[in-house]
Amino acid sequence: MIIDAHVHVWDLSSASYSWLTDAVHPLDRTVLLDEFPSIRPATRIILVQAADNAADTAVMRAQAELDPRVVGIVAWVPLDQPHLVAELAQEYANDPLIVGVRNLIHERAAGWLAGAAQTESLNLLANAGLTLDFVTADHAALCEVPALADRHPGLRIVIDHLGKPPLAGDARARAAWRSALADAATRPTVFAKASGLLGPADSLSPGAGHPARPFIDTALDLFGADRVMYGSDWPLVELVEDHRKAFDLVASAAGDRGETSLTSVLSDTAAYFYDIHGLDS
């Protein structure tokens, strides 16, 4: 079985997506799961928030009702409004498909998550057993993760896209990314997604020569396979390469460490992190 822990959908007739512009053409249109090509028949999907509004969560819930491959939803919450988060946390805790939350924090000022309202909200989410997907615009924001984990020891956190490593960066940028990720990895409640590792299309090469491969290997070294999960970042991955090639890249890196590591990265880590049970192979 594969659990693809990072899949997006969007419906322009139902929700607003401010970032969905010509910059992501031809994906600046409605994209739903009837277009998603499973890697294997037993592929399961975790849908991840794509906009900071409740309508986006409703789109994901509607897709889950139509597609049995969906085993989890990472929904939106307004982290700066704890009174609303309290209501949503209770609602989400009673919905078996809602496994975590996300907010487009990479569009906020640095340190935004450390605000008093956000701190209260994250405590509410931790008490409800919900997880947090931590999304970054670049690897600099990774420096916030250790303090975040220390403030909320009961909150499981997953770093989306390995914290946006500098695939085309110089040695200094790569060292800074590794140092920040290594610090985050010392917190046992922090996990990482090998997802969205996109570079310039003309720089891609297959297998071990892929520019993202060293970053995946580093994440596996730092976290271990039991805290790294696979995510395709479909459909955005299709802007650069076929998502099957992205899957092969992650599977190759994990598989080189043995069958147990491969199973962890492709399914078991996501199932544990998001507390998903009763999956058929």
C-alpha positions in Angstrom: 0.0 0.0 0.0 1.0 3.6 -0.6 -0.3 6.5 1.4 0.2 9.7 -0.6 0.3 12.2 2.3 0.1 15.4 0.2 -2.5 15.7 -2.5 -4.4 18.9 -3.3 -7.8 19.6 -5.0 -9.4 22.9 -5.8 -12.8 23.9 -7.1 -13.0 27.5 -8.4 -16.8 27.4 -8.4 -16.8 26.7 -4.7 -13.8 28.3 -3.0 -11.3 31.2 -3.5 -7.6 30.5 -4.1 -5.7 33.7 -4.2 -2.4 32.1 -5.4 -4.1 30.2 -8.3 -2.9 32.6 -11.0 -1.2 32.4 -14.4 2.0 31.5 -12.6 0.7 27.9 -12.2 -0.9 27.6 -15.6 -2.3 25.2 -16.8 -3.4 24.3 -13.3 -5.3 27.6 -12.8 -8.6 25.8 -13.2 -10.7 23.4 -11.2 -8.7 20.2 -10.4 -10.4 17.3 -8.7 -9.6 13.7 -7.8 -11.1 12.2 -10.9 -7.9 13.3 -12.6 -5.6 11.8 -10.0 -3.7 8.8 -11.3 -2.9 6.3 -8.5 0.6 4.9 -8.5 -0.8 1.5 -7.4 -4.4 0.2 -7.0 -3.9 0.3 -3.2 -3.0 4.0 -3.2 -4.6 6.0 -0.4 -4.8 9.7 -0.3 -4.5 12.5 2.3 -6.0 15.7 1.0 -4.2 18.8 2.2 -5.5 22.4 2.6 -5.0 24.7 -0.4 -6.6 27.9 0.8 -7.2 29.8 4.0 -11.0 29.5 4.0 -13.7 27.1 5.2 -14.9 26.5 1.6 -11.7 24.8 0.7 -12.3 22.3 3.6 -15.8 21.7 2.2 -14.3 21.0 -1.2 -12.1 18.3 0.3 -14.9 16.8 2.3 -17.1 16.6 -0.8 -14.2 14.9 -2.7 -13.8 12.4 0.2 -17.4 11.4 0.0 -17.0 10.6 -3.7 -13.6 8.9 -3.6 -12.9 6.0 -1.3 -9.1 6.4 -1.7 -9.3 9.4 0.6 -8.3 8.3 4.2 -7.6 11.7 5.7 -8.0 15.5 5.3 -5.7 18.2 6.6 -8.2 21.0 7.0 -8.0 24.8 7.5 -8.2 26.6 10.8 -7.8 30.4 11.4 -5.0 30.1 13.9 -5.2 33.8 14.9 -8.9 33.3 16.0 -8.8 30.8 18.9 -12.5 31.2 19.6 -13.2 29.8 16.1 -10.5 27.3 16.5 -12.1 26.0 19.6 -15.3 25.3 17.7 -13.5 23.8 14.7 -11.3 21.6 16.9 -14.3 20.0 18.5 -16.0 19.6 15.1 -12.9 18.1 13.5 -12.2 15.8 16.4 -15.6 14.2 15.8 -14.9 13.7 12.1 -12.9 10.6 11.5 -11.6 11.9 8.2 -10.1 15.1 9.6 -6.6 14.1 10.7 -4.9 17.4 11.0 -4.9 21.1 10.2 -2.9 23.6 8.2 -2.8 27.4 7.6 -0.8 29.1 4.9 1.7 30.3 7.4 4.4 30.8 4.7 2.4 33.8 3.6 2.6 35.3 7.1 5.4 37.4 8.8 8.2 35.5 10.4 7.3 34.5 14.0 3.6 34.7 13.4 3.0 31.3 14.9 4.5 32.5 18.2 1.7 35.0 18.8 -0.5 34.7 21.8 -3.7 33.8 19.8 -1.8 31.3 17.7 -0.3 29.7 20.8 -3.8 29.3 22.3 -5.1 27.8 19.1 -2.3 25.3 18.8 -2.9 24.2 22.4 -6.5 23.6 21.6 -5.6 21.6 18.5 -3.1 19.5 20.4 -5.7 18.7 23.1 -8.1 17.6 20.4 -5.5 15.2 19.0 -5.1 17.0 15.7 -1.7 17.4 13.9 -0.1 20.5 12.3 1.3 20.6 8.8 4.1 23.2 8.8 4.5 24.8 5.4 7.3 27.2 4.5 8.2 29.5 1.6 11.9 28.7 2.1 14.1 26.8 4.5 14.8 29.9 6.7 11.4 29.3 8.4 12.7 25.9 9.6 14.4 27.7 12.5 11.0 28.3 14.0 10.2 24.6 14.3 12.2 23.6 17.4 10.7 26.4 19.6 7.3 25.6 18.2 7.7 22.0 19.2 8.9 23.0 22.6 6.0 25.3 23.2 3.5 22.6 22.2 4.9 19.2 23.4 1.6 17.4 22.8 1.3 18.6 19.1 2.6 16.4 16.3 4.1 18.5 13.6 5.1 17.5 10.0 7.4 19.7 7.9 5.9 19.9 4.4 8.2 19.5 1.5 11.3 19.0 3.8 11.1 22.7 4.5 11.8 23.8 0.9 15.5 22.8 0.6 17.6 24.9 -1.8 17.8 22.5 -4.7 19.7 25.1 -6.8 21.4 26.8 -3.8 25.1 27.1 -3.0 27.0 25.2 -0.3 26.1 27.8 2.3 22.4 27.6 1.6 22.5 23.8 1.7 24.4 23.8 5.0 21.9 26.3 6.5 19.0 24.1 5.5 20.7 21.0 6.9 21.5 22.7 10.2 17.9 23.9 10.7 16.4 20.5 9.7 18.8 18.7 12.1 17.7 20.9 15.0 14.1 20.3 14.2 14.7 16.5 14.0 15.9 16.5 17.6 12.3 17.0 18.6 10.6 13.6 18.6 7.2 15.1 17.8 8.5 16.6 14.5 8.2 14.6 11.3 9.0 15.4 7.6 7.3 15.0 4.3 9.4 14.1 1.2 7.0 16.0 -1.0 7.0 19.0 -3.4 10.8 18.7 -4.0 10.6 20.7 -7.3 13.4 22.4 -9.0 13.8 23.9 -12.5 12.5 21.5 -15.1 15.7 21.7 -17.1 17.8 20.6 -14.1 16.0 17.3 -13.5 17.7 14.0 -14.1 16.5 10.5 -13.2 17.5 8.3 -10.2 20.4 9.2 -8.0 21.3 12.1 -10.2 18.1 14.0 -9.4 18.9 17.3 -7.6 16.5 16.4 -4.8 18.0 13.0 -4.0 20.7 14.3 -1.6 18.1 16.3 0.4 15.9 13.2 0.8 18.9 11.2 1.9 19.7 13.9 4.5 16.2 13.9 5.8 16.3 10.1 6.2 19.6 10.3 8.0 18.3 13.0 10.4 14.8 11.7 11.1 15.0 8.0 10.3 12.4 6.4 8.0 9.9 6.1 10.8 9.5 9.9 10.8 9.6 10.6 7.0 6.6 10.2 4.8 5.9 10.3 1.1 3.7 13.0 -0.5 3.3 13.7 -4.2 2.2 17.3 -4.0 -0.1 16.5 -6.9 -1.2 18.3 -9.0 1.5 20.9 -8.5 4.2 18.3 -9.1 2.9 18.0 -12.7 4.2 21.6 -13.4 7.7 20.1 -13.4 7.6 16.3 -13.8 5.2 13.4 -13.9 4.3 12.5 -10.3 5.2 8.9 -10.9 8.8 10.0 -11.4 8.6 12.0 -8.1 7.3 8.8 -6.4 10.2 6.7 -7.9 12.7 9.2 -6.5 11.4 8.9 -2.9 10.9 5.2 -3.2 14.4 4.7 -4.5 15.9 6.7 -1.6 13.9 4.8 1.0 14.3 1.4 -0.7 18.1 1.7 -0.7 17.9 1.5 3.1 15.9 -1.7 3.0 12.3 -3.0 2.8 11.4 -1.8 6.3 12.4 1.8 5.5 10.6 1.7 2.2 7.3 0.5 3.9 7.7 3.2 6.6 8.2 6.1 4.1 5.5 4.9 1.7 2.8 4.1 4.2 3.5 3.4 7.9 4.9 6.8 8.9 1.8 8.6 7.5 -0.6 6.1 9.1 1.1 6.6 12.5 1.4 10.4 12.3 -2.1 11.0 11.2 -3.5 8.2 13.3 -5.1 6.3 10.5 -6.3 2.8 11.2 -8.1 -0.1 9.5 -6.5 0.3 6.0 -6.8 -2.7 3.7 -3.7 -3.5 1.7 
